[in-house]
Every structure is written in structure tokens, then in C-alpha cells.
Amino acid sequence: MAIPTFGPNAVDWETRIDMNRLRDERLARLRASLEQSDVGAVLAFDFSNIRYMTSTHIGTWGIDKMIRFSLLVRGGEPIVWDFGSAAKHHQLYNPWLDYSKAHSDGDPHGPHHGADARNPSGARAGISTLRGAINPLVGMADSVAQKIKRELELYGLLGEPLGVDVIELPVLTALQNAGITVVDGQQVFLEARRIKTRDEIHLLTHACSMVDAAYENLYEFLRPGVRENECVGVVAKTLYDLGSEFVEGVNAISGERCAPHPHVFSDRIVRPGDPAFFDILHSYNGYRTCYYRTFAVGSASSAQRDAYTRCREYMDEAISLVRPGATTADIVSVWPTAQEFGFPDEEAAFALQYGHGVGLSIWEKPVFSRLVSLEHPEVIEEGMVFALETYWPSKDGWGAARIEEELVVTADGCEVITKFPAEELLVAGRRYFSVSGPLSTERDSQSHLNTVAGAKAIQQDQPAGL
């Protein structure tokens, strides 16, 4: 049975996404990952990890500010120290963080799930250093360290390593000065997030369906005379109208900017015959997309069509190998080496023939790249969701093709959840008609190269008339 796409509303007549189950199963996976690790607790500053642990969200305005943090200790419940009034909001509207109904005579060293006298509430006010904006003399880093130390002492874990995902240097120093051994905790989070729950898969599928719609509107809009930044606006409006909480980025790349890939949109005006590719990254209920498509504007040259065909072949070969038990090395082995498409080594070509997990962030486990996967392969498992990306420059040295598909690994293979058509190169924009009939959609963008006289002149290495 295909993965369903639900409406975004909650209804009483159909079982859709179960948010309570989502919260419970994510926390259960994180607890299991913590128990299998060598750390006593994990501390998160990354918004994605905080959300996975505590199911809290305060918008994306603070995503790069490291202003909030959360902690999960062995045998304890999640705590989030949040920005100002956000903590009060959580106390009012996030009942899963209320642990006040505790047993006062409970074993202080035993597991507590949902009730703990040592931790009556997992929603608390607290901030970090605002990336150094708060005067260091205030001692905010020490304040963070003391909050964490207190919780570790309550659970008898002060002597155990503390796993941290990302951290500011003053906070790291303060934790160490408080007698806490800090180690890498990101792997604990990424291991938990590697396999997706059923509700995560449904959310990721819905997020892709929104991008399907964005590409439909973009395809209708794309034509000579529009600018790359206008295309970004069309996509962003479509996504926000459909309920996106965050349009993380839209790569809009056209014409000669396609090779090499600059990974950023500009204000370039799209011209007749341009190749144009787009990557749409957004978040629905926290769950991301990474979803490329390539178009020809008005028409495509033979070189561009050939580049697209080759890019598609590399994609299809990779998808055909995806199944439980296969490895990331199996996938990347069918992709070209960096030298085959104009780069000196795999690091220089990184992320062009590429794959990555998709979840609450766009680069999760597993990673697929000839740079790392051949020597350090990862096993593909049922329930993984990842994106595969291929790229191929056109032989004229001017354009390129880029395709990306998101896949859910099933029991016997995979299902692609990015549905906007991509098996052949699509031509966007107005169809032109000449006195001889419809103008071909496979033509050179320089008109004289499409005439008998012009082509003959080029073949004879003679300049053609303008």
C-alpha cells in the first residue's frame, strides 16, 4: 500500500497523524539511544534536537542563536530551559512536560516515566549567552552550567560524561569548570533520528506534497523575463499558504549559473533557452524537504537534454539498489567519480552526487557520498527516509541538470515521495509558433545555429552572419 497523504486538519472520521504517538515514540527512541551510549545525559542546543526531545517549538527566528537548551538524563524526564515567556506558554499548553504528580517515596535512582519528584516541570525559564551578546561579566555561561550540574547531581550522574550536540565555548568552559566531562552527544541524537516513526514518515510525505504544489505553480510562472528571486517568491508564497512553518531556502539557479552550481539564488533574468534548476527546502511541523527539479525555459539544447538524460540515469540506477541490507557504498558505486564531471577530487565535488537523511533537519543519517561512503559504508534499514541527488554538466560547458528524489525505505525496496514529474526534461514557458508551425522545444538558444545556413557555417568553421 502506498504511503498516504492526509489533509492537514484533525478530523473525527479518519485516523491521520497521531501527535501524541509522535511525541511518545520520538522520546522512546532517544531514551533507547541514550541507554546504548556511554553518556549519562544529553544536552541539546540545536533546535531540531530540542524539538525531538521535548516537542517544543518557538519559531525559526531563533534557530541560529543558541538561546535555549534541553536536557535528558538517564532515568529522568526531558527539561527545556526556554526563552522568556515561552516557558510559561509550555507550562500552559504542553502537558507532556508536567511531571508534578510524582511519588515522593519513589526510588531516587530508579526510572521515572511521567512522574518525578525531582523534576516537577520540564518547562523552565532560562537562556544562554545569546552567542556572546550578553556581557560575559554577567556570568550567563556559569548560570547554564549550574542548572545542568544541579540536574546531574539529583540523578547521581555528575561523574558520568555529558553528551552535547553543539555548544558555545564559554558554556563549554563553564561546564568543565563545574566538574562535568563534556563529550560529543550529537551521535546519540542522530542515531535516534536515523529510523523514522510512522507519523514522521507521514509528516515528511505531507511536506513533499506541498512542494509538489509549489513546483506546479513555479512551472506555470517560469518564463523568459522573470528573475530568479521572483521564482523564490512564488515558491515561498505557495508553501506558506499551504501551512509551511519555515521556508528554509529555495535554490533558484538558471543559465550559465548552473555550472558550477553556486548554491544560492540571484536576481538574474531568465532568458529563452536557459536551463533552470531549483531546490526547495521547507518545514511542515518541523519535518523538512530537500527536493530538486530541472526545467528548460522555452526550449532545450541537445547538450542540455543529454545532460538531463545522464543525470536521470544515475538517479534511477541508485534508486534500483535501495532496499534493507544494501549499503551506502552500494549506492555511490554507481555514481561517477569527481574527475568524470570536471572536479579534481571528491571533496571538491561534494554534495553534487549525494544523499542524506531527511527529518527534523535536512542532513541526517545516512550520508551517501564517494568521499565517505566507500570506506565507511552504512547499512540501509527499513524506515529510513533520505534524499538522493544527482548532477551532470552539459557538454557545451554552460548548463547542467540536477535531480533529487526523497525515498522511504520499505520492507522490500523503497517508495519515492517526491511526485512532481522528472522522468524527462520538462520545458516551461510559452510555446512559440513560427510561419512553419510550432517551434521545436529542442533547439539552440542562439537562433542562427538552428538554421541550415548557420549550422553549415559553423561546420565549415566560418563566422555566420548576424
C-alpha positions as CSV (number, residue, x, y, z in Angstrom):
1,M,0.0,0.0,0.0
2,A,1.3,3.4,-1.0
3,I,2.2,5.9,1.8
4,P,-1.0,8.0,2.3
5,T,-1.1,11.8,2.1
6,F,-3.6,13.2,4.6
7,G,-5.2,16.6,4.9
8,P,-3.7,18.9,7.4
9,N,-6.8,19.2,9.6
10,A,-7.6,16.9,12.6
11,V,-10.9,15.1,12.0
12,D,-13.0,12.6,13.9
13,W,-13.9,10.4,11.0
14,E,-10.4,9.3,9.9
15,T,-7.2,8.2,11.6
16,R,-4.4,10.6,10.5
17,I,-1.2,11.7,12.1
18,D,-1.2,11.0,15.8
19,M,0.8,13.8,17.5
20,N,0.7,12.1,21.0
21,R,2.1,8.9,19.5
22,L,4.7,11.0,17.6
23,R,5.9,12.6,20.8
24,D,6.0,9.3,22.7
25,E,7.8,7.4,20.0
26,R,10.4,10.1,19.4
27,L,11.2,10.3,23.1
28,A,11.3,6.5,23.4
29,R,13.9,6.3,20.5
30,L,16.0,9.0,22.2
31,R,15.9,7.2,25.5
32,A,17.0,3.9,23.9
33,S,19.8,5.7,22.1
34,L,20.9,7.3,25.4
35,E,20.8,3.9,27.2
36,Q,23.0,2.3,24.5
37,S,25.6,5.1,24.7
38,D,28.4,5.8,27.1
39,V,27.0,9.1,28.4
40,G,24.9,9.8,31.4
41,A,22.8,12.6,29.9
42,V,22.4,14.5,26.7
43,L,22.3,18.3,26.4
44,A,20.9,20.0,23.3
45,F,21.3,23.5,22.0
46,D,20.3,22.6,18.4
47,F,16.6,23.4,17.8
48,S,16.0,20.1,15.9
49,N,17.3,18.0,18.8
50,I,15.4,20.1,21.4
51,R,12.2,19.5,19.4
52,Y,12.8,15.8,19.1
53,M,13.4,15.6,22.8
54,T,10.7,17.9,24.2
55,S,8.3,18.5,21.4
56,T,8.6,22.3,21.9
57,H,8.9,25.0,19.2
58,I,9.2,28.8,19.4
59,G,9.5,29.6,15.8
60,T,12.5,29.8,13.5
61,W,13.6,33.4,14.3
62,G,16.0,32.0,16.9
63,I,17.2,28.9,15.1
64,D,20.8,30.2,14.8
65,K,21.0,32.0,18.2
66,M,21.6,29.0,20.6
67,I,19.4,30.8,23.2
68,R,17.5,27.7,24.6
69,F,18.7,24.3,25.7
70,S,17.2,21.0,26.8
71,L,18.5,18.0,28.9
72,L,17.6,14.3,29.2
73,V,19.2,12.3,31.9
74,R,19.2,8.6,32.3
75,G,16.1,7.7,34.4
76,G,14.7,11.2,34.1
77,E,12.3,13.3,32.0
78,P,13.1,16.0,29.5
79,I,13.7,19.5,30.6
80,V,13.8,22.6,28.4
81,W,15.0,25.9,29.5
82,D,13.3,28.3,27.2
83,F,13.4,32.0,26.1
84,G,11.4,34.3,28.4
85,S,7.7,33.8,28.3
86,A,8.0,30.7,26.1
87,A,8.5,28.7,29.2
88,K,5.1,29.9,30.6
89,H,3.5,29.0,27.3
90,H,4.9,25.5,27.6
91,Q,3.5,25.2,31.1
92,L,0.1,26.1,29.9
93,Y,-0.1,24.2,26.6
94,N,2.5,21.4,26.8
95,P,1.1,19.0,29.4
96,W,3.6,16.3,28.5
97,L,6.2,18.5,30.3
98,D,4.2,18.5,33.5
99,Y,5.6,15.9,36.0
100,S,4.0,17.3,39.1
101,K,2.1,14.2,40.0
102,A,5.1,12.5,41.5
103,H,5.5,9.8,44.2
104,S,7.5,11.4,47.0
105,D,8.7,8.0,48.2
106,G,9.9,6.8,44.8
107,D,13.4,5.4,44.3
108,P,15.6,8.4,43.7
109,H,17.8,6.3,41.4
110,G,15.1,4.4,39.6
111,P,13.4,5.1,36.3
112,H,10.6,7.6,36.3
113,H,8.3,8.0,33.3
114,G,5.8,10.8,33.6
115,A,6.2,11.5,37.4
116,D,9.3,12.5,39.2
117,A,9.6,14.5,42.5
118,R,13.0,15.7,41.5
119,N,11.6,17.3,38.3
120,P,8.0,18.6,38.7
121,S,8.1,20.6,35.5
122,G,10.1,20.1,32.3
123,A,9.3,23.7,31.1
124,R,11.6,26.3,32.8
125,A,12.8,29.7,32.0
126,G,16.4,30.1,31.1
127,I,18.7,31.5,28.4
128,S,22.3,31.1,27.3
129,T,24.7,33.8,26.3
130,L,22.9,35.0,23.1
131,R,26.0,34.0,21.2
132,G,28.1,36.3,23.3
133,A,25.8,39.4,23.1
134,I,25.3,39.3,26.9
135,N,28.3,40.7,28.7
136,P,30.5,37.8,29.8
137,L,30.8,39.5,33.2
138,V,27.1,38.7,33.8
139,G,28.1,35.0,34.1
140,M,25.4,33.6,32.0
141,A,27.5,30.7,30.9
142,D,28.1,29.8,34.5
143,S,24.3,30.0,35.1
144,V,23.8,27.4,32.3
145,A,26.4,25.2,33.8
146,Q,25.0,25.3,37.3
147,K,21.5,24.4,36.0
148,I,22.9,21.3,34.3
149,K,25.1,20.4,37.3
150,R,22.1,20.5,39.6
151,E,20.2,18.0,37.5
152,L,23.1,15.7,37.1
153,E,23.7,15.7,40.9
154,L,20.0,15.0,41.6
155,Y,20.2,11.8,39.4
156,G,23.7,10.7,40.6
157,L,25.2,11.4,37.2
158,L,27.7,14.1,37.9
159,G,30.6,11.7,37.4
160,E,29.3,10.5,34.0
161,P,30.1,12.1,30.7
162,L,27.6,14.6,29.4
163,G,26.9,14.4,25.7
164,V,26.4,17.8,24.0
165,D,25.3,18.4,20.3
166,V,26.7,21.9,19.6
167,I,27.9,24.4,22.2
168,E,29.4,27.9,22.7
169,L,32.9,27.9,24.0
170,P,32.1,29.9,27.2
171,V,29.4,27.4,28.1
172,L,31.8,24.5,27.4
173,T,34.4,26.1,29.6
174,A,31.8,26.7,32.4
175,L,30.6,23.1,32.3
176,Q,34.2,21.8,32.5
177,N,34.9,24.2,35.4
178,A,31.8,22.8,37.2
179,G,33.5,19.3,37.1
180,I,31.4,18.0,34.1
181,T,33.1,15.9,31.4
182,V,31.7,17.0,28.1
183,V,31.8,14.7,25.1
184,D,30.2,14.5,21.6
185,G,26.5,13.9,22.1
186,Q,25.3,14.5,18.5
187,Q,25.7,10.9,17.6
188,V,23.2,9.9,20.3
189,F,20.6,12.2,18.7
190,L,21.4,11.2,15.1
191,E,21.2,7.6,16.0
192,A,17.8,8.0,17.5
193,R,16.6,10.0,14.5
194,R,18.0,7.7,11.9
195,I,14.9,5.5,11.6
196,K,11.6,7.4,11.3
197,T,8.4,6.5,13.1
198,R,5.2,6.1,11.1
199,D,4.0,9.6,12.0
200,E,7.3,11.1,11.0
201,I,7.0,9.4,7.6
202,H,3.5,10.8,7.1
203,L,4.7,14.3,8.0
204,L,7.6,14.1,5.6
205,T,5.3,12.9,2.9
206,H,2.9,15.8,3.5
207,A,5.8,18.2,3.4
208,C,6.8,16.8,0.0
209,S,3.2,17.1,-1.3
210,M,3.4,20.8,-0.5
211,V,6.5,21.1,-2.7
212,D,4.7,19.2,-5.4
213,A,2.2,22.1,-5.4
214,A,5.0,24.7,-5.3
215,Y,6.6,23.2,-8.4
216,E,3.2,23.2,-10.2
217,N,2.9,27.0,-9.6
218,L,6.6,27.5,-10.5
219,Y,6.2,25.6,-13.7
220,E,3.3,27.9,-14.7
221,F,5.2,31.0,-13.7
222,L,8.7,30.2,-15.2
223,R,9.3,32.0,-18.5
224,P,11.8,34.4,-20.1
225,G,11.8,37.8,-18.3
226,V,11.2,36.6,-14.8
227,R,14.1,36.7,-12.3
228,E,15.4,34.0,-10.1
229,N,14.4,35.9,-6.9
230,E,10.8,36.2,-8.2
231,C,10.7,32.4,-8.6
232,V,11.8,32.1,-4.9
233,G,8.9,34.4,-4.0
234,V,6.4,32.2,-5.9
235,V,7.6,29.1,-4.1
236,A,7.6,30.7,-0.7
237,K,4.1,32.1,-1.1
238,T,2.7,28.7,-2.2
239,L,4.3,26.9,0.8
240,Y,3.3,29.4,3.4
241,D,-0.3,29.5,2.0
242,L,-0.3,25.7,2.4
243,G,0.9,25.8,6.0
244,S,4.6,25.7,5.9
245,E,6.2,26.9,9.2
246,F,9.6,27.7,7.6
247,V,10.8,28.0,4.1
248,E,14.5,27.3,4.8
249,G,15.7,28.1,1.3
250,V,15.0,28.0,-2.4
251,N,17.9,27.5,-4.6
252,A,17.0,29.1,-7.9
253,I,19.8,28.6,-10.5
254,S,19.5,29.5,-14.2
255,G,21.5,29.8,-17.4
256,E,25.3,29.8,-17.1
257,R,25.0,29.8,-13.3
258,C,24.1,26.1,-13.4
259,A,27.7,25.1,-13.9
260,P,29.4,25.2,-11.5
261,H,26.4,25.1,-9.0
262,P,26.7,28.2,-6.8
263,H,24.1,27.0,-4.2
264,V,22.4,30.4,-3.9
265,F,19.7,32.3,-5.9
266,S,20.3,35.7,-7.5
267,D,18.4,38.4,-9.3
268,R,19.4,37.1,-12.8
269,I,16.8,37.5,-15.5
270,V,15.8,34.1,-17.0
271,R,16.3,34.0,-20.8
272,P,15.0,31.9,-23.7
273,G,16.7,28.5,-23.8
274,D,18.0,28.7,-20.3
275,P,18.4,25.6,-18.1
276,A,17.0,26.3,-14.7
277,F,17.1,24.1,-11.6
278,F,15.6,24.6,-8.2
279,D,16.0,23.1,-4.7
280,I,13.1,23.6,-2.3
281,L,13.7,23.2,1.4
282,H,10.9,23.9,3.9
283,S,9.4,22.6,7.1
284,Y,6.0,21.3,7.9
285,N,5.5,20.6,11.6
286,G,9.3,20.5,11.8
287,Y,9.8,18.0,9.0
288,R,11.9,19.1,6.1
289,T,12.2,18.6,2.4
290,C,15.1,18.7,0.0
291,Y,13.7,18.4,-3.5
292,Y,15.4,19.5,-6.8
293,R,13.9,19.7,-10.2
294,T,15.3,21.0,-13.5
295,F,13.5,22.8,-16.3
296,A,14.3,24.1,-19.7
297,V,12.8,27.6,-20.4
298,G,11.1,27.7,-23.7
299,S,13.4,25.1,-25.2
300,A,16.5,23.0,-24.5
301,S,19.7,22.4,-26.4
302,S,20.7,18.9,-27.4
303,A,23.5,19.2,-24.9
304,Q,21.1,20.1,-22.1
305,R,18.8,17.3,-23.0
306,D,21.7,14.8,-23.0
307,A,22.9,16.1,-19.6
308,Y,19.4,15.6,-18.1
309,T,19.2,12.1,-19.5
310,R,22.5,11.2,-17.9
311,C,21.6,12.8,-14.6
312,R,18.3,10.8,-14.6
313,E,20.2,7.5,-15.4
314,Y,22.5,7.9,-12.4
315,M,19.4,8.6,-10.2
316,D,17.5,5.6,-11.5
317,E,20.5,3.3,-11.0
318,A,20.8,4.4,-7.4
319,I,17.1,4.0,-6.6
320,S,17.1,0.5,-8.1
321,L,19.6,-0.6,-5.4
322,V,17.8,0.8,-2.4
323,R,16.5,-1.9,-0.1
324,P,17.1,-3.0,3.5
325,G,20.6,-4.6,3.8
326,A,22.1,-2.6,1.0
327,T,24.8,-0.1,1.9
328,T,25.6,3.5,1.1
329,A,28.7,2.2,-0.6
330,D,26.5,0.1,-3.0
331,I,24.6,3.3,-4.0
332,V,27.5,5.6,-4.5
333,S,29.4,3.0,-6.5
334,V,27.1,3.6,-9.5
335,W,27.7,7.3,-9.4
336,P,30.5,8.9,-11.4
337,T,33.8,9.9,-9.9
338,A,34.6,13.6,-9.4
339,Q,37.1,13.6,-12.2
340,E,34.4,12.3,-14.7
341,F,32.5,15.6,-14.4
342,G,35.2,18.2,-14.1
343,F,36.4,18.2,-10.4
344,P,39.9,17.3,-9.1
345,D,38.7,15.1,-6.2
346,E,35.6,14.1,-4.2
347,E,35.9,16.8,-1.7
348,A,35.7,19.4,-4.5
349,A,32.6,17.7,-5.9
350,F,31.0,17.1,-2.5
351,A,27.1,17.2,-2.5
352,L,26.7,17.0,-6.3
353,Q,26.4,13.2,-6.4
354,Y,25.0,12.9,-2.9
355,G,22.4,11.5,-0.5
356,H,21.4,12.4,3.0
357,G,18.8,11.6,5.6
358,V,15.8,13.9,5.9
359,G,13.8,14.5,9.1
360,L,13.7,17.5,11.5
361,S,16.8,18.7,9.6
362,I,17.8,18.1,6.0
363,W,21.2,16.5,6.6
364,E,20.7,13.5,8.9
365,K,22.0,9.9,8.7
366,P,22.7,8.2,6.5
367,V,25.0,10.2,4.2
368,F,25.8,9.0,0.7
369,S,29.0,10.3,-1.0
370,R,32.0,8.8,-2.7
371,L,34.0,11.0,-0.3
372,V,33.0,9.0,2.8
373,S,30.7,6.0,1.9
374,L,33.1,3.7,0.1
375,E,35.4,3.3,3.0
376,H,32.8,3.8,5.8
377,P,29.5,2.3,4.5
378,E,26.3,2.5,6.4
379,V,23.6,-0.2,6.2
380,I,20.2,0.9,4.8
381,E,17.3,-0.1,7.0
382,E,13.5,-0.1,6.7
383,G,12.0,3.1,8.0
384,M,14.9,5.3,6.8
385,V,13.9,8.4,4.8
386,F,16.6,10.0,2.7
387,A,17.1,12.1,-0.4
388,L,19.3,11.1,-3.4
389,E,20.8,13.9,-5.6
390,T,22.5,13.7,-8.9
391,Y,24.1,16.3,-11.1
392,W,25.6,16.4,-14.6
393,P,27.0,19.3,-16.6
394,S,26.2,19.7,-20.2
395,K,28.9,19.2,-22.7
396,D,28.7,22.8,-24.0
397,G,30.2,23.9,-20.7
398,W,27.3,26.2,-20.0
399,G,24.3,24.4,-18.4
400,A,23.7,21.4,-16.1
401,A,21.0,19.2,-14.8
402,R,20.1,18.5,-11.2
403,I,17.5,15.9,-9.9
404,E,16.6,14.9,-6.3
405,E,14.2,12.3,-5.1
406,E,13.2,11.6,-1.5
407,L,12.7,7.9,-0.6
408,V,11.2,5.9,2.2
409,V,12.8,2.5,2.7
410,T,10.2,-0.2,2.8
411,A,10.5,-3.9,3.7
412,D,11.4,-4.9,0.1
413,G,12.6,-1.8,-1.6
414,C,11.6,1.9,-1.4
415,E,8.9,4.3,-2.3
416,V,9.6,7.8,-3.8
417,I,7.6,10.5,-2.1
418,T,8.6,13.4,-4.4
419,K,6.0,13.3,-7.1
420,F,6.5,16.2,-9.4
421,P,7.3,14.7,-12.9
422,A,11.1,14.3,-13.5
423,E,11.5,11.3,-15.8
424,E,12.2,13.6,-18.7
425,L,13.3,17.2,-19.0
426,L,10.3,19.5,-18.8
427,V,10.0,22.6,-20.9
428,A,8.4,25.6,-19.1
429,G,7.1,28.8,-20.6
430,R,5.2,29.8,-23.7
431,R,5.2,27.6,-26.7
432,Y,6.3,29.6,-29.8
433,F,4.8,29.4,-33.2
434,S,6.6,30.3,-36.5
435,V,5.2,30.5,-40.0
436,S,6.3,26.9,-40.4
437,G,4.4,25.7,-37.3
438,P,5.4,25.1,-33.7
439,L,9.0,26.0,-32.9
440,S,10.9,22.9,-31.7
441,T,11.4,22.6,-27.9
442,E,14.9,21.1,-28.7
443,R,16.9,23.9,-30.2
444,D,19.9,26.1,-29.5
445,S,19.3,29.3,-27.7
446,Q,21.2,31.1,-30.5
447,S,18.8,31.3,-33.4
448,H,21.3,31.2,-36.2
449,L,22.6,27.8,-35.0
450,N,19.1,26.4,-35.8
451,T,19.1,27.4,-39.4
452,V,20.6,25.5,-42.3
453,A,22.9,28.3,-43.3
454,G,24.0,29.0,-39.7
455,A,24.7,25.3,-39.0
456,K,26.6,25.0,-42.3
457,A,28.8,28.0,-41.5
458,I,29.7,26.6,-38.1
459,Q,30.6,23.2,-39.6
460,Q,32.9,25.0,-42.0
461,D,34.4,27.0,-39.1
462,Q,33.3,30.2,-40.8
463,P,31.6,33.0,-39.0
464,A,27.9,33.1,-39.5
465,G,26.1,36.4,-40.3
466,L,24.2,38.1,-37.5
